[in-house]
Each structure stands twice: as C-alpha cells, then as structure tokens.
Amino acid sequence: MAVSGVNQVGQTVWLQRHNKRSRYKVIWIGVPDTEHAGQIGVEALEPANVIWENELKVRIMQSR
C-alpha cells in the first residue's frame, strides 16, 4: 500500500493502527520508480504511544 499526501522529510503525520493513533515525523521517502516508491520511514514523536507496540513485543518474543 502506497502512502499518499507525504511530500517532504520532516513532515509530521498521524498514523493509526486498529484503535491506536499517534504522531510521527517522516525521516525518509522512497524514491519514485524504485522498489521503495510510495513508502516512508517514520520516527515516533510520542514514544509512549507507539502504535505497533504489541506487534513488536510479539516479534521480539518469537525471535528468542
């Protein structure tokens, strides 16, 4: 799924996953016409409210 509406590094975006929503800063944008086109990298601006927290905990536990 491509991300739309993001056009510059440093932009603040709201992301939602299930019933959790949080602010993130865009730290990279995929170059058009590459395998990363339409993708972004983000950094949490609200570290206590990470929307992927449960999924990350499960993956860490599975990797041990």
ABEGO torsion letter per residue (X at the ends): XBBBGBABBGBBBBBBBEABBBBBBBABBBBBGBAABGBBBBBBABAABBAAAAAAAAAAAAAX
